[in-house]
């Protein structure tokens, strides 16, 4: 069914009547290319546009309702560290345009915004003003390229994710936000699931939750705490395909897709509204999640 892009809140109106399926891993997919010779994944957008188009199309064809841009490290702080600061607009606007072309009328595009890779003062050297500008510029380039919503994902620090959400909201697009709870059911900065949930909600995210982590078993425990806290926004979950293992000198994720799907089925039954997958997943994972959703939820009405 063609997606509705008539207004910025169309994706939220769809979410109000049915679960949404996001795509899967981006970095894992790019790292699997045999001729990988780039330091930052964002370089692929500029150097290999045909390759990126293929990645986006694969997720659309697998049935994702939303595909994410190759811009996880596209904020100004990370790009400056990678020597790509002068290409910030080309990377972000270009990635959104590539994804938009691949999505057509079949999927929404989420402009992907990852954490800055640095620490706010006083723990680090970055001021709140500099971080806000780094995310704001990225968000506006993504919006200009055709993103339908913005996804702030894999954050560990409460204040940083709030700054990112506020910067993303300045575009007028809906913002989804997730943090990663990979150390004893807390983020690297010691944030508990209920506290992360409330922080994202209070900053104005339209959907909140968790991504990445150590696999579905652990994410299920994180979601238990979020559900117990009574989320005020739709809940989102995108788990890694387990934890990586070294096989013949290469990093591999061996967690079965079937188990990923079964956990997602349970989460949907408990009220999680947005699912997808993260590191180690593929378009095949998305295809199986699509089949599960189609079997367990009624088709959405025409909006």
N, C-alpha and C positions, 0 to 999 in steps of 0.2 A: 504494500500500500504506500503510495507517495506520501512523504512527510509534508507537514504544513510549515511553511516558512514565511507566512504572511505578516506575522508580527514577532517581535523579539521574545514574547512569552509563549509562543506556540509550543515549544518543547515542554514547558511546564504544564500547559493544558493537556498535552498528551500524557504526561507523567501522572496527572490527576486521575486518569481512567485506566492506565495499564502500566505494568513494569517496563522499564527501558533497559535495553541491552547495549552496553558499551563494548568497544573492541578489546583486543588483548595487547600483548607486549609490543613495544616499538624497538627499544634498545636491543633486546634479545634477537629480534628478527634481523636487524642491521648487522649485529655482531656475527651472525651466522654466515654472512657472505664471505666466500673464500678469498676475495681480493681486497679485504678491508685494509685500507691504508690511511684512515682518517683518525684524528685524535678526538674530535668532538662529533657526535652523531649528527648535530645540526648542519655540519658541512655537507652531508649527503643531499640535503635539499637543493643546494646550489650546484653541486658537482654532478649529481646523478638524478635529474628530475624524472626521467623515465622509470628509474628504479623505484623512486618514491611513489610515483603514480601506481605502480604495480602493487606496492604494499598496501596503499589505501584501498585500491580496488578489491584486493583479496578479502579485506575485512567487510567491505560493503557487500560483496557477493556471498560472504558467509552469513549475512543476515544481521549485522550490527545496526542498531538504530542510530548510534552515535559513533563516529570515528574521531580519533584524537590526532592532533598535528605533531609533527616531529620537532617539537620546540621545548621539551622538558628543561633543557639548559639554556633557553633563549633569553633569559633576563640579562640586563646590562652588566651585572657583576660577574656572572659566569662567562659571558662573551668576552669581556675585557681580559679575564684571566687566560682565555683560550686564544687571544690575539684576533678576535673576530668582532670587536666592538663596532668597527666601521660598517659591518655587514648586518647590523641588528635589524634594520627594516627589511632588507632582502631576505633574511632568514625567516623572520616571523610572518611578514606579509606574504612572502613567497610560499611558505609551508601551508598557510591557511588557504591560499588560492589553489594550490595543488590538491589539497584535500577536498575543497569545495567542488572542484571540477570532477574529481573521482566520485564524490557523493551524489552529485546530481540531485534528483528528486527522491532518492532512495534513503538518504540518511542525513542527520544533522552533523555539523562539524564542531568539535570542541577544541578551542585553542588551549593547548596544554601549557601550564605554568608550573614548573617545579621549584623547589626551594633554592635559595640563592647560592648555597654552598659556602656561606660564610656566617659569622656570628654577629649579632647586634652588640653594641656597647652595653654594659661594660665587659662582657665576656670576650667580645671581639672588637674590631675596629670600625664596624659599619654603623653609621647613624641611622635612625629611623627615617630621616628625610631622604637619605641616599637610597635606602632600600625601597621606600615607597616609589621613588622616581624610577628605579630599575624595573619594578614590576609594572608601573603605570605605562611606561613607554612600550614595553613588550605587549601589554594587554591591548593598547590602542592600535599597534601594528597588526595584531591578530584580528581584531575587529575589522580593520580596514581591508584585510585580505579575504574576508567573507566568513569568519567564524560565526556560528549561531549562538554559542554559549562559551563560557570560559571554565576550565577545570584547573583548580589549584590543588595539586596532589603531592603526596609523599612528604608532607611537612612533619617536623618534629617539635618545633618551638611554637608556643601559643601566640606570642606577639608577632612572630614572623608570618604565620598563616593569616592572622587578622589583617596585617598590613597588605598582604597579597590579595586577600578577598576585597578589601576596601579599594585597592587600586584597580582590580578587575571590574568592580561594580561601577567605577567611574565611566566605563564605556556604555553603560545602559543595558548591557547583555546580562542574562541570567548567569549566576556563578555557582558551580558545584565545588565542594571542598572536602578533601580527605587528608587524614594524617596517618602515619604508619606506626604501629604499635609492635615493635619487634624485640623488645627487651623486657622480659617478665611482664607482658601485657601492658607495657608503658612505652612511650616514645623514647628516643635516645636522650631527650631532655627531661625525662621523668614525668611526662604528662599522662594521666590516667584516661581511659576511654571516655568516661562521662564528662571529664573536664574539657577534653578536646572537642567533644560534641557541642557543649555549651559555648565554647569559644568561637567555633565556626558559625553557630547559629546567631550569636550576638553580633558578629561582624556583618551579618546579612546574607550568608550563603543560602541559596534556595534548596540545596540538597547537601547532606553532610554524611560523613562516614569514615571508612578506613580503606586503605589499599596497601599493596606490597606485603611486607611481613614475612612470616616463616611458614606459610601454608594455611590451608583451610581449617585444619583442626584448631590452630591457635586463633585464627580470625573468628571462628565460631565463638570462642570465649570472649573476645573483644566485643562482638556484637551482642552477646548476652548482657554485658554491662551497659552498652548503649541502649538496648531495648528496655532494660530495667530502669534506666534514667528517664524514660519517656520522651523520645525525640519529638521536637516540635516541627521538624522538617522531614521530608522524605529521606530515608536512610539508604546509603550506598555502600557496596562492598565489592572490591576487586582484589582477589587474592593472588599471590604468587603461586606458581605450580610447584609447591613444596620448597625445599631448599636445594641450592645447586650442589652438584657432585662433580668431581674431577674424573673423567672417563677418557682414557687414552690421551691424556694431556690436554683435554678440552673440557670446558665447563658445560655441564649438561643438567637439564631439569628432567627428572624421570617420573615425576608424579603423574599418575594416570588421569587422563581427561575425564574418564567416567566418574572418578571420585570427586573431581572438581564440580561436575555437573550435579552430583547427588547433594553435595553441600549447598550449592546454589539453590537447588529445589527446596531444601529445608528452610533456607533463609527467606525465600519468596513466601513460603507458607507462613512464616512468622511475621511478615510485614515489611521486609526489606523491599524497596521499590526500584532500586537501580543495581544491576549486577554487571559484571564483566570479568576480566582476568588481567593479571599483571605479569611480572617477569617469568619467563619460561613458557608462557602460553603461545599459541599460534592461531592462525585463522581456523584451523581444525577445531580448536577449543571453542571458539566463537560459534562455529557451525553447530556443535553439539549443544551449546547453551541455547541457541536459537530454537533448535528442535524441542528442547525441554520446555521452553517458555510457550511455544506454540501448542504443545500438548497439554499444558497445565493451566493456561490462562485463556479466556475468551478473546477473540479478535477485537481490536479496538474499533470503536465507532468512528465514522468519518468526521473529522473535526473541521 
